[in-house]
């Protein structure tokens, strides 16, 4: 069963799609966060010592839902939906 709690219309309306990212959204989020980490941004979680690659760190942050990025999806009819938590 899918959750319908986090993703709402940008105007604050009712939930419209499940709280699950597509593989393309996940790749974009992890890639953007890995670039930030590589450029010196602070890491948002405790990282094990054996992990040093920015992509691996970004994946760990994504899995722990620690990345503060909002996804806005375009919906049919020119409306938008946001995945803010």
DOTORKE-961399 format. One record per residue (C-alpha): chain; x, z, y; residue in three letters. Coordinates in Angstrom, 3 decimals, always signed. Example, Ala and Ser with C-alpha at 12.3 -4.5 7.8 and 13.67 -1.06 7.14 Angstrom:
// residues 2
pt chain:A	px:+12.300	pz:+7.800	py:-4.500	resn:ALA
pt chain:A	px:+13.670	pz:+7.140	py:-1.060	resn:SER
END
This chain:
// residues 85
pt chain:A	px:+0.000	pz:+0.000	py:+0.000	resn:UNK
pt chain:A	px:+1.299	pz:-0.900	py:+3.458	resn:UNK
pt chain:A	px:+1.348	pz:+1.366	py:+6.503	resn:UNK
pt chain:A	px:-0.531	pz:+0.207	py:+9.587	resn:UNK
pt chain:A	px:+0.644	pz:+2.855	py:+12.032	resn:UNK
pt chain:A	px:+3.630	pz:+1.725	py:+14.073	resn:UNK
pt chain:A	px:+2.902	pz:-1.797	py:+15.228	resn:UNK
pt chain:A	px:+0.349	pz:-2.074	py:+18.013	resn:UNK
pt chain:A	px:-0.787	pz:-4.592	py:+20.565	resn:UNK
pt chain:A	px:+1.341	pz:-4.426	py:+23.709	resn:UNK
pt chain:A	px:-1.734	pz:-3.390	py:+25.699	resn:UNK
pt chain:A	px:-2.002	pz:-0.214	py:+23.578	resn:UNK
pt chain:A	px:-4.740	pz:-1.529	py:+21.301	resn:UNK
pt chain:A	px:-5.255	pz:-1.050	py:+17.597	resn:UNK
pt chain:A	px:-2.597	pz:-1.572	py:+14.891	resn:UNK
pt chain:A	px:-2.400	pz:-5.193	py:+13.752	resn:UNK
pt chain:A	px:+0.448	pz:-5.681	py:+11.287	resn:UNK
pt chain:A	px:+2.370	pz:-3.540	py:+8.790	resn:UNK
pt chain:A	px:+5.496	pz:-1.580	py:+9.673	resn:UNK
pt chain:A	px:+7.820	pz:-3.910	py:+7.813	resn:UNK
pt chain:A	px:+10.443	pz:-6.207	py:+9.291	resn:UNK
pt chain:A	px:+10.947	pz:-9.760	py:+8.098	resn:UNK
pt chain:A	px:+14.389	pz:-10.685	py:+6.802	resn:UNK
pt chain:A	px:+14.997	pz:-12.590	py:+10.044	resn:UNK
pt chain:A	px:+14.088	pz:-9.598	py:+12.216	resn:UNK
pt chain:A	px:+16.302	pz:-7.354	py:+10.089	resn:UNK
pt chain:A	px:+19.237	pz:-9.766	py:+10.415	resn:UNK
pt chain:A	px:+18.772	pz:-9.973	py:+14.176	resn:UNK
pt chain:A	px:+18.516	pz:-6.185	py:+14.600	resn:UNK
pt chain:A	px:+21.519	pz:-5.399	py:+12.385	resn:UNK
pt chain:A	px:+23.604	pz:-8.176	py:+13.952	resn:UNK
pt chain:A	px:+22.837	pz:-7.062	py:+17.500	resn:UNK
pt chain:A	px:+23.605	pz:-3.436	py:+16.668	resn:UNK
pt chain:A	px:+26.842	pz:-4.383	py:+14.860	resn:UNK
pt chain:A	px:+27.962	pz:-6.269	py:+17.966	resn:UNK
pt chain:A	px:+27.201	pz:-3.219	py:+20.123	resn:UNK
pt chain:A	px:+29.222	pz:-0.979	py:+17.783	resn:UNK
pt chain:A	px:+32.115	pz:-3.466	py:+17.734	resn:UNK
pt chain:A	px:+32.128	pz:-3.447	py:+21.548	resn:UNK
pt chain:A	px:+32.457	pz:+0.359	py:+21.632	resn:UNK
pt chain:A	px:+28.889	pz:+1.693	py:+21.651	resn:UNK
pt chain:A	px:+28.493	pz:+5.188	py:+20.175	resn:UNK
pt chain:A	px:+27.379	pz:+5.419	py:+16.550	resn:UNK
pt chain:A	px:+23.967	pz:+7.108	py:+16.180	resn:UNK
pt chain:A	px:+24.461	pz:+8.621	py:+12.700	resn:UNK
pt chain:A	px:+27.128	pz:+10.453	py:+10.713	resn:UNK
pt chain:A	px:+29.256	pz:+7.770	py:+9.069	resn:UNK
pt chain:A	px:+31.156	pz:+8.365	py:+5.824	resn:UNK
pt chain:A	px:+34.918	pz:+7.911	py:+6.220	resn:UNK
pt chain:A	px:+35.054	pz:+4.992	py:+3.762	resn:UNK
pt chain:A	px:+32.725	pz:+2.949	py:+6.011	resn:UNK
pt chain:A	px:+34.527	pz:+1.325	py:+8.919	resn:UNK
pt chain:A	px:+32.993	pz:-2.134	py:+9.268	resn:UNK
pt chain:A	px:+30.498	pz:-2.388	py:+12.206	resn:UNK
pt chain:A	px:+28.043	pz:-4.357	py:+10.051	resn:UNK
pt chain:A	px:+28.034	pz:-1.659	py:+7.376	resn:UNK
pt chain:A	px:+27.523	pz:+1.023	py:+10.026	resn:UNK
pt chain:A	px:+24.647	pz:-0.974	py:+11.546	resn:UNK
pt chain:A	px:+23.073	pz:-1.343	py:+8.081	resn:UNK
pt chain:A	px:+23.275	pz:+2.431	py:+7.563	resn:UNK
pt chain:A	px:+21.636	pz:+2.994	py:+10.948	resn:UNK
pt chain:A	px:+18.906	pz:+0.489	py:+10.088	resn:UNK
pt chain:A	px:+18.199	pz:+2.156	py:+6.743	resn:UNK
pt chain:A	px:+17.925	pz:+5.559	py:+8.465	resn:UNK
pt chain:A	px:+15.691	pz:+4.041	py:+11.203	resn:UNK
pt chain:A	px:+18.086	pz:+5.180	py:+13.920	resn:UNK
pt chain:A	px:+18.393	pz:+1.893	py:+15.828	resn:UNK
pt chain:A	px:+16.468	pz:+2.026	py:+19.130	resn:UNK
pt chain:A	px:+15.396	pz:-1.631	py:+19.227	resn:UNK
pt chain:A	px:+11.830	pz:-2.877	py:+19.711	resn:UNK
pt chain:A	px:+10.583	pz:-6.070	py:+18.047	resn:UNK
pt chain:A	px:+7.904	pz:-8.043	py:+19.882	resn:UNK
pt chain:A	px:+6.033	pz:-10.551	py:+17.747	resn:UNK
pt chain:A	px:+4.062	pz:-13.451	py:+19.146	resn:UNK
pt chain:A	px:+0.562	pz:-13.630	py:+17.732	resn:UNK
pt chain:A	px:-1.872	pz:-16.547	py:+17.555	resn:UNK
pt chain:A	px:-3.656	pz:-17.019	py:+20.857	resn:UNK
pt chain:A	px:-0.622	pz:-16.146	py:+23.040	resn:UNK
pt chain:A	px:-1.018	pz:-12.385	py:+22.613	resn:UNK
pt chain:A	px:+1.906	pz:-10.131	py:+21.653	resn:UNK
pt chain:A	px:+2.502	pz:-7.124	py:+19.442	resn:UNK
pt chain:A	px:+5.259	pz:-4.525	py:+19.660	resn:UNK
pt chain:A	px:+6.908	pz:-2.414	py:+16.950	resn:UNK
pt chain:A	px:+7.634	pz:+0.600	py:+19.155	resn:UNK
pt chain:A	px:+7.759	pz:+3.932	py:+17.400	resn:UNK
END
